[in-house]
């Protein structure tokens, strides 16, 4: 996820009215990078408690027994509530993931081959080794279908743990984990599209391809308003839903076509904003206030319009979605999917091949794969460790990579159609994520800086990226 950067605004430093004093602590909490992870964890715990309480039937009735229908002309869609959450709400989550992947590939850590080499290698190692461990344990069994579950890393939880550690963790390590998790998400999307699609309805798939073509044309003709993209994106989601390809892939395809260039350049923005500010200041000296001065109001609107034009649609949509995803979509997903019922057979399920494969894949395979891939990449000379980090930091981050909560649960719902298989998968995911979070935290708490230990190397400085990168769809 993107890093929090505080930019002062005009409202800061003013006296707060009582209502503002009341909501200010909540606003500060929501700005914290850890807040989304805390809420996600809270909803997961609530789901487990609810599913094992006297109200367990209500839990299953709400999420698995409630049908919602959408009728639009000849289109009629009817699914259980949990399917709407997993297929529709999560498509918005995947749209945000796609926007972050595209941004990182254009102007972020994945834009430079030298900087991208290490997180890409780490992500590949962190996907392959867990999948192989799971496959070795489940070879020849029906549960083999779940090999993709331990490949996933939950970026919100992993970065939340790093945020808790504060200054004990080098900034470069947080950037490395973010880039690693984004590449990991991309790998998970490929796995979902290729291996967890059962039957294909060719006609709807062709309709989906036409929708993607329209989105690409919007990009080519420099359509900057998000509305046309989102409207066609809804159609793309429906076509993929009916085609058999998992509908959440629509979010990623839509993200790849969102323009990453601004309508105006920084020089024009600076000039127009400066003129508008001069106009605002001049009329303010005449003794008028904004409420009664139409010229000042027009100047403010001009500045707001300029801000919109200088910010690429990709960044505007990404910024707008972050709060909804972190504080609504992912918590609702966790509440609906983490409700693991712990019955009499829980112990047997825990040592079964499904749970065991996931636990060993996430808690052992992830750190082993990430560390091993990083070690090979540095020995081959294609990458170096992030600034201020040591190999022990990489081991700790590798452990945090085993927190597979959100994406692992999502793949689990696709891999295990039976209730028993899904419950075993949930048990493995939750236990492995807990082991990985505690283990990674303990390791990172004992880490010293690269300067103190005499290890670590630095990334080479790269040339600055173009201020206005071209869209991948262009």
N, C-alpha and C positions, 0 to 999 in steps of 0.2 A: 504494500500500500504506500501511498505517497507520504512524505515526511511532513510533519507539522511545522509551518513557518509562521511566526507572528508578525503581522504587518499592522502598525498603528492606524487607527481610523479616527474620524472626526468626533465620534461619540465618546472616546476614551478621555478621561480626565474631567468629565462633566459631573455635576451632582446627580445622584441617582434618586429617582422617585421611589416610594416604597415598593411598588410592584417590581421595579427593576432590581432592587436589593434582594427581593425574594427569589427571582429567577436567575440571578447572576451565578450563584453556586452551581445550579444545574447546568448553565451554559458552560461554565468552566469544566465541569465533569465531562460534558459531551465533546469538548475540544481535546480532551486527553486521548492519546493514542491507545491507551489501555481500556478505555471505557467500553468500546465495542466488544472486546474480548471478555470483559467482566460480565456484561449483559448476556452474551452468548453462553458463557459458562453457567450463569444463574438460570437461564431457561433450560439448559440441559439437565441440571440438578433438579429443577422443578418438574420436568417431564418424568424423570426416574421416580421421584417421590410420588407423583400423581399416579403413575402406572402401577405402583405397588401399594396404593392406599385403598380405602374403602370406596373411593370414587373411580376406580380403574375402568369400570364399565362406561362411565361418562366420558373418560378420556378417549376410549376406542370408538364410542358412538360419535363424538364430535369430529374426530379426524378421519375415521375409517368408515363411518356409517352415514355421514351427512353428504347428500348429493347437491351439487350446484349446477345449474343449467344456464347456458348462454345461447340465446336464439337471435340470429341476425339474418333476416330474409330466409333463404334456403339453408343457411348454416345453423346446425344444431349441435352443441357440444355439451355433454353431460358427464361429469366425473365426481368421484369422492373429493372431499375437501383436501385430503392429503395429496391427491394427484394435482389439484390446482396449485398447491404450494410448491410441489416438486417440479412441475412442468411449466407453470406460468411465472410465479414469483421468482423462482430460481433462474429463469431466463434473463431477468433484470440483473441478477447477480452476475451471470455470465457475460452480460453486456459490459458491466463494469470491469470484469476480469479482462475482457477483450480490449477495452480502451486502455487499461494499464499495460497490457502486453504491447500494444501498438506504440504507446508513448515511450516505453522503455526501449523499444527497437529503433525509434526515431531519434530521440534526444536523451535517453537515459543511459543506464549502465550497460545495456545490451546494444547500444549504437556503436560502440568502439570494440573492434575485434579483440584487442588486447584485454580490455576490462571484461568483456562478455565471456571470454574463454573459460575462466574459473567457475562462475555460477552455472554455465551451460554444462560443463563437465560434471560438476557436483550434482546437478539435477538429474542428469542421465544416470549416473552411478546410483543416486538415491531412488531411482525408479526401477532400474534393472535388478539390483541385488534383492530388494524386498520381494519383487515378483518371483524371482528364482527360488527364494527360500519358501515362499508360499506354495509354489508349484511342486517343489520337492516333497513337501509334507502331504499335499493333496493329490498327487499324481494318480490318475486312474479312477478318481472318485468324482461323483456329481458336483461336489463342492469346488472342484478345479475351476469352475466358472468365476470364482471370486478372486482370481489372481491379481486383478487390477485394484482391489481395495487397498492393500498396503503400499501402493505406489504414491498415494496422495499426501500432501503436506497442507496443514491448515495455517494459512499465512496470518490470520487475525490472532489466533492463540499464540503462535510462535513469536510474533512481534510484540504481543502483550507481555510475554514473559521477559523479553529483552527490555521492554520499557520499565518493568518492575526493577530490573537490575540497574537502571539509570546509568551513571557515569562509569560504573565498573566495566561497561562494555564499550569498546571503541566504536565510533560512528561508522567507520568503514565496515565493521562486522554487521551492523544493522542493514547497511546498503547491500552487502553480499547476501544476507538471508532474504531480503526482499526480492532481489534479482533471481535468486535460486528458486524461491517459491513461485514466482511468476512463470519461469520456464517450466517448473513442475506442473503448474496449472495448465500450461499449453500442452504438455505431454498427456495429462489426464483428459483433456478435451479430445485429443487425437484417439486415445484409447476408447473413450465413450462412443465416438463417431464410427470407429472401425469395428469394434468388438462387442459392443452392447446394443447393436441394432439387429433385430430378428428378421423381420420381413419388410421388403421395400415395395411401396406403391409407386411405380414408375411415373405415372401421370402427375401425381402431387409433387414428386421430386422435380419434375420438369417445371412445374409452376413455381416451385421454390427457386430454381435456377433463373427463371425469368425475373423474379423479384430481386434477386441479387444483381442481375443485369441492370435493372432500373436504378438500384442504389448506386452502382458504379457510374451510371450516366449522370446521376445527380452530382457525384463527386467530380466527374470530368467537366461538367458545365458550371462548377463552382457554386453550387447551391449551398448557402451557408446557414439557412434556417434549419433547426433540428426537426421541425414538425414534419416535413415531407419524409425524412428518413424514418422517423418513428412510426408514421402511418404505414409506410411500406413494410417496415419491420414487423408490425403486427400481422400483416398478411403473410410474411415469410414464416413467422412463428406458426401460424395455422397450417400452412402447407407442409412444413416439416412434421408437425404433430400428426397429420393425416398420412404422411409418407412412410412413417415407421422409423425414420431417423429421429433421435431424441430431440425434442423441440427446443431444448436449452441451447443447442448449437446455433440457433437463429440469433441469439444475443451476440455471440462471437462474430458471426458473419456480418451482422449489422455494424459492429464496432469497427471492423476492418475497412468499412467504406466511409466512416465519418471523417470529414475533412480535418486535417491537422495544420492547415495554414490559416492565417488571419486575413480579414478583408482589407485592412489597412496596415501599413508598416509602422514601426515605432516612431519614425521621424514625423510622419503625418499625425500620429496620435499625440505626440508631444506638442506639436505646433497648435493643433486644434484645441487641446486641453488648456494650453497656456492662454490662448485667446479668450476662451470661455471663462477662465479664472480672472483674467484682467477685466472682462465685462462685469463679472460678479462683484469684484472688489470695487470697481468704479461706482456702480449703482448702490453698493452698500454704504459708501461714504456720503451719499446724499441723504442719509437718515432713514432709508426705507428698510424693512425687513423682508425676508423671503416670502412670508405669508401674504404680503400686500404688494410685492414688486414682481410683476409678470416678467420683466427682463431677467431678473435674477433666477426665477424659476426656469426660464428658457435656457439659461446658461447651465444650470444644474442638469437639465434633461439632455443637453448637448454633451456634457461630460459623461453621463451615463451611457449614451448612445456610442460615444467613442470607445468607452471601456468594453462594450459588447463587441464592437467591430475589431478591436485589436486582440481579443482573446479568441483563439481557434475554437470552433464548435466542439472538438474532441475534449479540450480542457474544460469547457463550460458544462458539458454533459457529465463528464467525470466528476467534477466538483459537486454538481447538483445531485448525483446519485449516491455519493459516499454516505451521507447521513441516513438516507432511506435504507440502504443495504445494511449498514452497520447496526442501526438501532431499530429496524423493523423486520426486514426480510430474513436475515440470518437468525435472529432470535426466534422468529416464528418457525423457521425451518427446524431449528434445534428442538423447540417445544413439540413439534409434530412428529419428529423422527427419532428422538433420543429416549422415548418412553420404553425403556427395557424392563420387561416383567421378570423379576428374579424369583423363579419358582423352585420346586424341589429338585428339578433336573439341571439347575444352573451349574452345579459343580461339574457334572459330567459334560455339559456343553462347553464349559471353560477349557477343559483338557481335550476337547474334540479337535479334529483336524482343521476345521474352519477357524475357530477362535485361536488355536495354537499357531496356525500359519500367519494369521494377522498380527498376533502379539509379537512373535519372533521377527516377522517381516518389518514391522514398524519400529520396535524398540531395539533390535539388533541390526537388521538389514539396512535401515536408513542411515544410521551413523557410519556403519561399515562401508556402505556404498559411497556416501558423500566424502568421507575421509580418503578412501582409496582412490576415488576419481581425482580429487584435488592433488593427492600425492603424485599420481601418475602425470597429471597435467604440468605440475611444476618441474618434475624430473625431466620431462620432455622439452621443457623450456617454452611452452606455449602460454604459460600463465604464471603469475606470482601471487603470493598471499596479499590480502588487503592490508592497507596501512595500519600499523600498530597492533597487528594480530600475530598470534603464535599458533602452532599446530594444536595446542590444547584448546584454543578458541574454536578451531574447526571441529574438533571432537564434540565440544559442547553444542555448537550450532547443529551438528549432525544429529545429536540426540533430540534437539528441539524439532528437527525435521520430521521426527517420528510422531509428532502431534498431528494426526491425520483426520481430525474430527469432521469438519464440514464436508470436504470433498470425498473422504472415505465413506461417510454415511451415505452420501449421494450415490456413489458407485455401488455401494452395498445394496441399495434399493433396486438398482438395475440388475445386479448379478444374482440376487437370491429372491425368486418369486414366491417361495414358501415362507410361512411365518417362522418356522423352526430355524431355517437357514439364516433368515434375516436377524433373528434374535441372537444367534450364535455370533454373527458378524458384529452386531452392535456391542456385544459383551467384549469381544476381542478389541474392537476399536477404542472403547472407553478405557479399558484397562491399559492398553498399550500407550494411549495418549497420556494417561496419568503417569505411567512409568517414565515416559520420554520427557514430560514437563519437569518432573522432580529431578531426574537424572541430569538433564541439560542444565537446570538451574544450579545444582550443586557443583557441577564441573566448572561452569562459568564464574561462580563465586570464588573459586580457588585460582583463577587465571591471573597471571601477571601481564603487564604490557610487554610488547615486543622489545622495547628499549631495555626494560629491566631484565628480561630473560636472554637477550642477545639473539633471539630468533628472528622472525618476521622480516619480510621484504615489502617493498612498496610497489604499487601500480605505477607504471610510467605515465608521465603527463601526456595527455592526448590533446590534439587540436580541438578547439571549441567547435561544437556542432553549429550548423547553419541555424540562424535565429528563426527561419521559417522553413522547416523541413517539409518535403513533399509527402503527400498521403500515400500509403502503400497501395491504395486502390487506384491512384491516378496513373 
